[in-house]
Structure formats: C-alpha cells, structure tokens
C-alpha cells in the first residue's frame, strides 16, 4: 500500500513539473499588452546570471539618484564610485541561506515556492556592465522610465519618503545589501516574473508569464535595437 502511494506521489510530482514547464512555454509565447517605448531617452541593462535576471540601472540618471534610496552608508564597502546599481527581487529566507548555489537546501526552497517566505530586494553597486556577455543593453522613453521607477518604488516596503528599510541579512560582499520588499515569492511569482514585470513597465515586450531567466533574455533578443 505504501509503495502504491509513493508511486502516485512521484507521478503527481512529475505531472506537476511537466504542467509547470508547459504553462511557462505557452504563456511566455503570448505577449503582454504593448507598452512599447517610442524613443531612447534612458539606457539600462538586463543581466542574466544563469538563474535569474537583474536590472542594472545608472546610479544617477533620468532624474533619479539611487543613492538617496539606498545610501552608501548601508554598504560595508566603498560604493561612492559605482556607476551602476543592480536590483533583483526574491525570497528573504532563500537569499539569507544561499550565498552560493552550492548552499541550496530543500527547506528554504519549499518555503519560497509555497508563499511561506517574505521578500527582499537585493541591491548591488558596481561598474558599467557594457560589453558583459550576460548583459543586454536596453533603452526606453520618458514614460517607460517613469513606469520603471514607479514599479521599483512600489516593490519596496512603504517608506514614506525615507530611505528604504535595510534588512538585517548580511550582503554577499562589500558592495551589496538587502532591503525589505513588498509581495511574496512563490512558484507562480518568481524573481524572473518580477524582472519581466519591471521590464514590461519599461516598455520592453514580455510574455504573459516568464518564470525562467532564459525566457526573458530570449524575448529581449527579439526586440529590434536590443
């Protein structure tokens, strides 16, 4: 009897996995409603580390200086000369326990996938990513830039005009930190879904649902000029 239940359980997991991948392929192929940019007023990057896509934005451009929201004093190293800042949203517990991919454990993964974990924004100060093979240069117009900024602002826990709330999780190095964020990570709203939503807000054509990083980068490669 126990083996029969185990067989059914494994079969169910396989069906769930195939259904998830199938839904990702189908929904990514269906474009979201268009917010196409009409000019190239603001330049930024999407960078893929092989698992998730981060947004790399100029530290100070387009009327926004990110140092006001993410003060250099929050970072253990000297970030005053950084020209870009990368942003990536995800599950707090997973970030806290997985500084390296070899540190992945089942517990934090399960908590993240099933709405049992809060979220944070991972912020990294760094140099210009131009020419990096994993990064794609993007542009948007004034309206797209403002939508992108508004999307990022809405991701952070309410701050009432004050700097974002620095989370207690230590960074992975001297130039990164974590900040409290809104929303919960899940099987259906992954870090890449957040990135795709941000890119769509910025006028990039995205699929309806893109839980994998390669789906986002593939979409961006199809946009003329990217």
C-alpha positions in Angstrom: 0.0 0.0 0.0 2.8 2.4 0.9 4.6 1.8 -2.4 1.4 2.5 -4.3 1.0 5.9 -2.5 4.7 6.6 -3.1 4.2 5.8 -6.8 1.2 8.1 -7.1 3.0 10.8 -5.3 6.0 10.7 -7.6 3.7 10.5 -10.6 1.9 13.6 -9.4 5.2 15.5 -8.9 6.2 14.6 -12.5 2.8 15.7 -13.9 3.1 19.0 -11.9 6.6 19.6 -13.2 5.6 19.0 -16.8 2.5 21.1 -16.4 4.5 24.0 -14.9 7.1 23.9 -17.8 4.3 23.6 -20.4 2.5 26.6 -18.9 5.7 28.6 -18.9 6.4 27.8 -22.5 2.8 28.6 -23.6 2.3 31.8 -21.6 5.8 33.2 -22.4 4.9 32.9 -26.1 1.9 35.1 -25.6 2.9 38.8 -25.4 1.6 41.2 -22.8 -0.3 44.2 -23.8 2.1 46.6 -25.5 3.8 49.5 -23.7 6.4 49.9 -26.4 8.8 52.8 -26.0 8.8 55.4 -28.7 12.3 56.9 -28.1 15.6 56.1 -26.4 15.8 58.6 -23.6 17.0 56.2 -20.8 19.6 53.4 -21.1 19.8 50.5 -18.7 20.6 46.7 -18.7 19.1 43.3 -18.1 21.8 40.9 -16.8 21.3 37.1 -16.5 23.4 35.1 -14.0 22.1 31.9 -15.5 19.2 31.5 -13.0 17.6 35.0 -12.7 17.7 38.4 -14.4 18.7 41.5 -12.5 18.1 45.1 -13.7 21.2 47.3 -13.9 20.4 51.0 -13.8 22.7 54.0 -13.8 23.3 55.2 -10.3 22.4 58.8 -11.2 20.4 59.4 -14.5 17.0 60.3 -15.7 16.3 62.5 -12.7 16.9 59.7 -10.2 19.9 59.2 -7.9 19.5 55.8 -6.3 22.0 56.7 -3.5 19.1 58.7 -1.9 17.1 55.5 -1.6 20.0 53.1 -1.0 22.5 55.1 1.0 26.2 54.2 0.5 26.5 54.1 4.3 24.3 50.9 4.3 27.1 49.0 2.5 30.2 47.7 4.2 32.5 48.7 1.3 33.1 51.9 -0.6 30.4 52.3 -3.3 30.8 56.0 -3.9 32.5 55.5 -7.2 30.0 52.9 -8.6 28.3 54.0 -11.8 25.5 51.4 -11.8 23.2 49.6 -9.4 21.7 46.2 -9.9 18.3 45.2 -8.4 16.8 41.8 -8.0 13.7 40.7 -6.1 13.4 37.4 -4.3 12.6 35.3 -1.2 14.2 36.5 2.0 14.9 33.1 3.5 16.4 31.8 0.3 18.7 34.8 -0.1 19.8 34.5 3.6 20.7 30.8 3.4 22.1 30.6 -0.2 25.0 33.0 -0.7 26.4 30.4 -3.2 24.4 28.0 -5.4 26.1 25.0 -3.7 24.4 26.2 -0.5 20.9 25.4 -1.7 18.8 23.4 0.8 15.3 21.9 0.4 13.8 23.8 3.3 14.3 27.4 2.1 13.3 26.4 -1.5 10.0 24.8 -0.3 9.2 27.9 1.9 9.9 30.2 -1.0 7.8 28.2 -3.6 4.7 27.9 -1.4 4.2 31.5 -0.1 5.9 30.9 3.3 8.6 33.5 3.0 8.7 37.3 2.9 10.6 39.1 0.1 13.6 41.4 -0.2 15.3 43.5 -2.9 18.9 42.6 -3.5 20.9 45.8 -4.3 24.4 45.8 -5.7 26.6 48.8 -6.6 29.1 48.1 -9.4 30.7 49.5 -12.6 29.3 49.9 -16.1 28.2 46.4 -17.4 28.6 47.4 -21.1 30.1 44.6 -23.0 29.4 41.9 -20.4 28.2 38.8 -22.3 25.4 38.1 -19.8 24.0 41.7 -20.0 21.8 43.2 -22.7 21.6 47.0 -23.2 18.1 48.4 -23.3 16.5 51.8 -23.8 13.2 53.3 -23.0 11.4 56.6 -23.4 10.5 59.1 -20.7 7.2 57.4 -19.9 8.8 54.0 -19.7 11.5 55.3 -17.4 8.9 56.7 -15.0 6.9 53.5 -15.1 10.1 51.5 -14.3 10.9 53.8 -11.4 7.4 53.6 -10.0 7.4 49.8 -10.3 10.7 49.7 -8.2 9.3 52.2 -5.7 6.2 50.1 -5.2 8.3 46.9 -4.7 9.9 48.4 -1.6 8.0 48.3 1.7 6.4 51.7 2.4 9.0 54.2 3.4 7.1 57.5 3.4 9.8 59.4 1.5 12.6 58.0 3.8 15.4 55.7 2.6 14.3 52.1 2.0 14.4 49.8 5.0 17.7 47.9 5.2 17.2 44.3 6.0 19.4 42.5 8.6 20.6 39.9 6.1 24.3 40.5 5.5 25.3 41.1 1.9 27.4 38.6 -0.1 30.2 41.1 -0.4 31.2 44.7 0.4 29.1 46.3 -2.3 25.7 44.7 -1.8 22.8 44.8 0.7 19.2 43.7 1.1 16.1 45.8 1.6 12.6 44.9 2.8 10.2 44.5 -0.1 6.6 44.0 -0.8 4.9 40.8 -2.0 5.7 37.1 -1.5 7.8 34.9 -3.7 6.0 31.7 -4.9 6.0 29.0 -7.6 4.0 31.4 -9.7 5.7 34.8 -8.9 9.4 34.1 -9.1 12.3 36.5 -9.2 12.1 36.4 -13.0 8.4 37.1 -13.1 9.2 40.3 -11.1 12.0 41.2 -13.5 9.7 40.6 -16.5 7.1 42.8 -15.0 9.7 45.6 -14.4 10.9 45.3 -18.0 7.4 45.4 -19.3 6.7 48.5 -17.3 9.8 50.0 -19.0 8.4 49.3 -22.5 10.1 46.0 -23.3 7.9 43.3 -24.9 7.5 40.5 -22.5 5.4 37.3 -22.3 2.4 36.9 -20.1 4.4 34.7 -17.7 8.2 34.2 -17.7 9.4 32.2 -14.7 12.8 31.4 -16.2 15.7 33.8 -17.0 16.3 32.4 -20.5 12.8 33.3 -21.5 13.3 36.9 -20.6 16.7 37.2 -22.4 15.2 35.4 -25.5 12.4 37.9 -25.6 14.8 40.8 -25.3 17.0 39.5 -28.1 13.9 39.6 -30.5 13.3 43.3 -29.9 14.9 45.4 -32.7 17.8 47.5 -31.4 18.4 45.4 -28.3 
